[in-house]
Amino acid sequence: MLSALKRLADLASARDSANNPAPELSSAKRSGRANWPLVGLGLAVIVYIGAISFLHGLRQARLLNGFDLAFYRQAIWNTTQGRFLEVSATDFSSSLLGTDALLIYALLAPFYMLLPSTLTLVVVETVVVALGALPVYWLARDKLGSGWAGLGLGLVYLLLPAVQNGNLYELRERPMAGTFLLFAFYFWQKDRLGLFTLAAGLALACRPENGLVLAMLGLYGWLSGRSRPGAGGWRAIIWPVAFGLGWLGAALLIIRFAAGGNFALGSTFAGGSPVAAVLTLVLDPVRGWSQLFPTGAVLLGKLLYVPLLLAPLAFLPLLRPLPLLMALPPVGLNLLAGEKRALQWNPFDYHYQAQVIPWLLVATIFALAALQSRPPGRWAGPRLGLGLVGLVLCLTLTFNLATNLLRIKLDGVPNVANGWGPILRASAQDARWEGARALLQKVPEDAPLAITNLWAAQVAPRRGLWLLAERPLYSLHPAQAARFVFADVRYPDSEETSLVARLLAGGEWREAGRQAGYVLLERP
């Protein structure tokens, strides 16, 4: 999948450079000199892949991954065994499709078959994310007429905290969607609808709500004059809208069918769904406002969200806001999230900004191109463009360092839990872990298991795996079908300790071992 997409992208880029090359690229080609900006970007991509993959290895070794990683890995592993995206941890569905139409995980199955390891999956995700620097480079090179500007903005993409930290948060589909959206926009700009459809289809396979993003792309095309003959025509407008909304409609039907008529993720939004959140805000403003902004911390966090997204890019996207139309669906969904979902409006961490970042970068590139086109002068033209690219690069690096090195603990102010700083600061070893591993060795690899959060990604995938917690999204009966229970019982008042006590009191379970604050239960 990755190699085919890269070959197609390279071919398209080569054709575009041949037909309308940037001045410095033409000169380099005629003189036979190396294209040093592209070489530099290639090295940066390789360094990014190596560094982020290394940090993923540390996350896994230092028990920083939770049950979500095991959940998605189980769906992929089941697919390799002939059980398409089967999962066990949700009461409402036995398929990942009941949670969301996340078909990208089926496309990861061949990689897992080649090398069945958790690290295989996160490294593949990292490669996909890193390749997003290519369309950023191409677009900036084309619009600014400089490969060095393209290199600078490609580095900005790779250094943005939202890109790195979204990539580092376990295994997720949104960071990959960001790359596919960048490719889709670049090919759409070049009127290569075949390659656009391939990239857009991969973005939709990551998240069905990207159908709304594609619909906004059609609106953007109409407002920017793409319907004119010679500028792409109506197909450049109608096709993204039809493809995006058609896929979204089909995905909603699949999710509803697989989940038995329910939308499981609706509980993450204020009022129970994004539609309910919007309608309540309109029909009952007082209640709707209190649902969306119930406390001072939530209000502060949501007010800071957009400014902090724009700050690493020097607020340049505001100079060319039209591409931000495509950012409205993911930004809107993040802001409609309920009080307990503050991670969705964290502009620097987790994975929820991955579908926003492409459009911030596109708007930044267009803003720089507009500033470059000012009348000639000392602070105009390519010199101004390169200077502003340098400024944005410095700002992005500053935010990267600050969010990783500073430990901010203020209500409503976003902090980073998944960056390189927290990962490097995490404990490399804990004496209790050996005791936990000794207990887990008593569990057969295929035995149905309910397990504490941070150890789920440490055990082999199996058909029966549950999070040992009663959660609305995951199973409300995690030990119901399990044969073993592995729990962290260090804290007397914790949910796991109470659950273990109830299981032992019921008489169906016996204690099979206890070490270092962990307990293993077995159903005889």
C-alpha positions, 0 to 999 in steps of 0.5 A: 500500500505505502510503496504503491502510493509513493510510486504514484506520487513520485510519478505525478510529481515528476510529471508536474515538474516536467510540465511546469518546473520551479525555476531552481528545479529546472536549473538543477536539472539542466546542470545535473546538480543534486536536488538538495532540498529533496535530499534533505527532506528524504533524510528528515523523513528517514530520521523521523521514522527512526526516531518515532519508531524508537520512541514507540519501542520505549512506550511498549517497553515502559508500559505506556500503551493501553488497551486500545492498542491491544483492541486494534491489534486483535482486530488485525490479528483476527483478520489474518486468521480469516475473521474479518475485523473481529473483536471481543471487547465490546458488548454491542458488537463483535466487529470493529465495524460496530465501533466505526468503519475503520477499514484501514486496519484490514489493510494493515493485516498483510504487514502484520502477517509478514512480521506479527508484532505490535511494533510492526503496526506502529512502524507502518503507521509512522512510515505513513505519517512521515510520507505526509511531508512529501505533498507538503514539500511539493505544494510549497515548492509549486506555490513558492517556487522554491525547493528550500521553502518546500523543505522548510515546510516539510520540516514544519510538518514533521516537527509539529507537536500534533503530528508527532504526538498523534503518531506516538499515541499507541496505534491510531488511524487519524494520523494516517488519514492526515497523510492521505488527505494531504496527498488527496489535496495535492492530486486534486490541485493537479486535476489528477482525479484518479490519484485523488480518488485513491488517496481520498479512499484511503483517508475515508478508510481511516475515518468515515467522517472524512466524507464531510472533509471531502464535501467541504473540498468540493465547496472550496473548489466552487468558491475558489473558481475550480468549476471554470473550464480549464480550471478542473471543471465541475467534476473537480467539485461534484466528485469529492462531494459525491464520493465523500458523502456517499462513503459517509452514508454507506459507513453509517449504515454499516456501523448501525448494522454491525452495532445492532442499531446503535452508534457506540461513539455517540456517548462521547459528545455532549447530549449523546451525539454531535447532532444532539449537541448542535440541536440543543445549542439552537433549541435550548441555548442555556442547556446546550451551552452548559453541556458544551462548556459546563466548567471553567476548565472546559471553557478555557480549554475550548477557548484556547484550542484554535489559537494554540493550533494556529500559534506554531504557524504564526497565525498565517492560515488566517491570511488565507482562510478558505482552505480552513473550510476542510478543517471545520468538520474535525474541529467542530466534532472536537469542540462538540465533545463532552466534558470528559473528552478534553483530549479531543481539544488538546491542540498538541497531544493525542490524535484528534488534530491529525485531520486538522493539520493538513488544512492549516499547512495548506492555508499557510502555504497559500498565505506565504504565496500571497505575501511573496506576490507583493510588489517587488521590494526588500521585504517581498518576493522569495526572500520574504517567503523564505524568511517567513518559512524560517520563522514558522520553522523556529516557532514549530521547533519552540512549541515542540521543545516547550510542550515536551520539556515543560510540565504544565498542570493547570486546569484547562491548559493543554499538556503533553502526555505522549511526546518524546519528553514524557516517554524519555522521562518514564520509568525504564523498569519497575521491580513489580513488572517481573512479578506481573510477567511471572503471573501472566506466564501462567495464562495460556496464549489462547485463553480468554482473558480480562486484563488491566489496562497497561498490560493488555498490549503486553500479551499475545492476541487472542479471540477473547480479550477484555479490558478489566473495567466496566466502561460504556464503550468497552464491555460492561461485563469484562469477566463474563466470558473470560477464563482468566482475570489479571488485575492491579490491586495495589489500591484498596478503593480502586475499581479493579480491586472491588471487581476482583473482590466481587468475583471471588465472593461469587464463588466461580473464581479462584485466586491462581497467584498474587505478586507485587500488587497484581493478582491472577484469577482463574475460573476452574 
